[in-house]
Amino acid sequence: MTPNDKKSDAARPPLLRPAAIVKGDTIGVVSPSYAPKTAWLQRGVRALERAGFNVLLDPEIEIAPRFTRAEDERRAENLMGMWLDPKVKAIIASTGGYGAVRLLPHLEPAVFRNNPKSLVGYSDITALHLWLMRRANLRTFHGPTVDDLVPSLRDPTMASLITALTTPCPSKPIGRELSRAVVPGRAVGRLVGGNLALVQQTIGTNYQIDLQGAILFVEETRDPMSFVDERLVHMRAAGLLEGVAGIVFGQLSLDRSEEDEFEDFLLDLISDLDVPVLMDFPAGHDNPNLTIPLGTEVELVVEETRGWITYREDALTPPPDHHE
């Protein structure tokens, strides 16, 4: 990061907080990436409705993308239209895949900045999370897509999602039961990141991830160890890891035969950063996929064997008075 970058960071206004949602509110569902499978989409809609929310689907939600400029513009218009609908209080992506990055040149930051709402998704939706944070100064949530949801609040993925969207500052530590300590320590910073491939793709753009003083969260799926290494090496070469306060590795889904070796070279790559590091955090492409607040200050605690993150500030504002 150059001195000019640091000055611009200091001048950037604080990240905006969306309002918490309450039962009876409408959740919009959009497809910025691939189109969802109908049965999985319907199951997820039932899950949200059973949790007490109305659901509004983008009319073109099940149209498979063709990746032409005209279609990119139309899908961007659909997303902004859903965002501007006053009935819609939060938005969840229907699925991941590919294509969200193609919408970014056609999105208007003011639409999102002037109408703060929660966006939830993971995988390819990382492109939108990072763009919204840098271009619209908006906090978002890394969490499940609608096709991941099942109609049960006993399901950890579903329960975590509802808590994140309805509670400004949940008190329970996140990830404590499943996470594994790698480098013990404590750190406080904004939680940023998402899918590692999408994070790497921001380098050199006007929405490049800002890691100065941040807790970096990354997850990946079905990639060989060398790809993950290459992306981390690129981030390091670009100077992005120099100011990081802590690192949380979510579900990486590497080839099982490579996992032990991966941890060895990972530690070698980041050992001089002298920051706490957590592995196997339950967020990403496996189950459970817990919802975590991007752009919000959290504390990362890594003890001898376990670790977790906790909110250090509100991610949401209290819901507006519904009696107005």
Summary of the structure (lengths in Angstrom):
residues: 324
radius of gyration: 18.6
end to end distance: 46.3
largest distance: 58.6
contacts: 1123
relative contact order: 0.16
helix: 35%
strand: 21%
